[in-house]
Amino acid sequence: MPMNSTALTVFIAITSVAFVLQVSILLSIYLNVRRTSADLHSVAADFQRRMTPIIENARDVLADATPKVKEITSNLTETSATLKRQATTLGDMAVEMALRTRNKVAAADDMMTRTLERVERTTGAVQNSVLFPVRRVNGILQGISVGIGAFLNQKREVREEQKRSTNDEGMFV
């Protein structure tokens, strides 16, 4: 069993060296983590120191702006409602104006139609009451003129015939 004891001693020595090596690695890791943690702690403290005024300013701005944003939102809501009402009123007025305009145009058209019909009737009445008698008188005067002309022409023809007959008699002699 002496060999066993040497092997056991070698095994214990290797195990002890491995254990010391593991402890030294773990100690090194612990020290690195502690140093890194301290660095991160200082970075976090620096970050917090720098961000605290910014966060406080943001809170102040937000606290100051919140009532203004609420007021702006309220004003926009009121303005939108007012614009909707005015647009509705304007649309109703436009429809009413279009109806009134259409009615006025129809009334003007009727008035013009009636006026033109009256002018036509008046023209017809003037033609019947003034021009018809004038045409009759004109016809009568023309008839008289033709009659006088025919009468005078007939006398002239008789005179001319008498002259011709006297002139013709001298020719035959």
C-alpha positions in Angstrom: 0.0 0.0 0.0 2.9 2.4 0.0 2.1 3.1 -3.5 -1.2 3.9 -2.7 -0.1 6.4 -0.2 2.2 8.1 -2.8 -0.5 8.2 -5.3 -2.9 9.6 -2.7 -0.3 12.3 -1.7 0.2 13.2 -5.4 -3.6 13.3 -5.9 -4.0 15.5 -2.8 -1.2 17.8 -3.9 -2.7 18.1 -7.4 -6.1 18.7 -5.9 -4.6 21.3 -3.5 -2.9 23.1 -6.4 -6.1 23.0 -8.4 -8.1 24.3 -5.4 -5.6 27.2 -4.9 -5.7 27.9 -8.6 -9.5 28.0 -8.5 -9.5 30.2 -5.4 -7.0 32.6 -7.0 -9.2 32.7 -10.2 -12.3 33.3 -8.2 -10.5 36.0 -6.1 -9.4 37.7 -9.3 -12.9 37.5 -10.7 -14.3 38.9 -7.4 -11.8 41.8 -7.4 -12.5 42.6 -11.1 -16.3 42.5 -10.5 -15.8 44.7 -7.4 -13.7 47.2 -9.3 -16.2 47.2 -12.3 -19.1 47.6 -9.8 -17.4 50.6 -8.3 -16.7 52.1 -11.7 -20.4 51.5 -12.7 -21.4 53.0 -9.3 -19.4 56.1 -10.0 -20.8 56.3 -13.6 -24.3 55.9 -12.3 -23.8 58.5 -9.7 -22.3 60.9 -12.3 -25.3 60.1 -14.6 -27.7 60.7 -11.8 -26.0 63.9 -10.9 -26.2 65.1 -14.5 -29.7 63.9 -15.2 -31.3 65.2 -12.0 -31.4 68.8 -13.2 -32.6 67.8 -16.6 -35.4 65.7 -15.1 -36.4 68.5 -12.7 -36.5 71.0 -15.6 -38.6 68.5 -17.6 -41.0 68.2 -14.7 -41.2 72.0 -14.3 -41.8 72.4 -18.0 -44.4 69.6 -18.0 -46.1 71.1 -14.9 -46.1 74.5 -16.6 -47.2 73.3 -20.0 -50.0 70.9 -18.7 -52.6 73.7 -18.0 -51.6 75.4 -21.3 -52.0 72.2 -23.3 -55.4 71.6 -21.6 -56.4 75.2 -22.4 -55.3 74.8 -26.1 -57.1 71.5 -26.4 -60.2 73.1 -24.9 -59.9 76.1 -27.3 -59.5 73.8 -30.3 -62.5 71.8 -29.3 -64.6 75.0 -28.9 -63.2 76.4 -32.2 -64.0 73.1 -34.0 -67.6 73.2 -32.6 -68.0 76.8 -33.6 -66.7 76.2 -37.1 -69.0 73.2 -37.5 -72.0 75.4 -36.5 -70.9 78.2 -38.8 -70.4 75.8 -41.7 -73.9 74.4 -41.1 -75.4 77.9 -40.9 -73.4 78.9 -44.0 -74.6 75.8 -45.9 -78.2 76.5 -44.9 -77.9 80.1 -46.0 -76.4 79.0 -49.3 -79.4 76.7 -49.9 -81.8 79.4 -48.9 -80.1 81.9 -51.2 -80.2 79.4 -54.1 -83.9 78.8 -53.5 -84.6 82.5 -53.4 -82.5 83.2 -56.5 -84.3 80.4 -58.3 -87.7 81.9 -57.3 -86.7 85.4 -58.3 -85.4 84.1 -61.7 -88.6 82.3 -62.2 -90.6 85.4 -61.3 -88.5 87.5 -63.6 -89.0 85.0 -66.4 -92.7 85.0 -65.9 -92.8 88.8 -65.9 -90.7 89.0 -69.1 -93.0 86.4 -70.7 -96.1 88.3 -69.7 -94.5 91.6 -70.9 -93.6 90.1 -74.3 -97.1 88.7 -74.7 -98.6 92.1 -73.9 -96.2 93.7 -76.4 -97.3 91.2 -79.0 -101.0 91.8 -78.2 -100.5 95.5 -78.3 -98.7 95.2 -81.6 -101.6 93.2 -83.0 -104.1 95.7 -81.6 -102.2 98.6 -83.1 -102.0 96.8 -86.4 -105.7 96.0 -86.3 -106.9 99.4 -85.1 -104.5 101.7 -86.9 -103.0 99.9 -89.9 -106.1 98.1 -91.0 -108.1 101.4 -91.5 -105.0 103.0 -93.0 -104.8 100.1 -95.5 -108.5 100.5 -96.3 -108.1 104.2 -96.9 -104.9 103.5 -98.9 -106.8 101.0 -101.0 -109.7 103.3 -101.5 -107.4 106.2 -102.5 -105.5 103.9 -104.8 -108.8 102.8 -106.3 -109.8 106.4 -106.8 -106.4 107.2 -108.2 -106.7 104.3 -110.6 -110.2 105.3 -111.5 -109.3 109.0 -112.1 -106.2 107.8 -114.0 -108.3 105.5 -116.1 -110.9 108.2 -116.7 -108.2 110.7 -117.6 -106.4 108.2 -119.7 -109.6 107.3 -121.5 -110.1 111.0 -122.4 -106.6 111.3 -123.5 -106.9 108.2 -125.7 -110.1 109.7 -127.2 -108.3 113.0 -127.9 -105.3 111.1 -129.3 -107.6 109.1 -131.4 -109.3 112.2 -132.7 -106.0 113.7 -133.5 -104.9 110.6 -135.2 -108.1 110.3 -137.1 -107.7 113.9 -138.3 -104.1 113.3 -139.1 -104.9 110.1 -140.8 -107.6 111.7 -143.0 -105.1 114.1 -144.3 -102.9 111.3 -145.2 -105.4 109.5 -147.2 -106.3 112.5 -149.2 
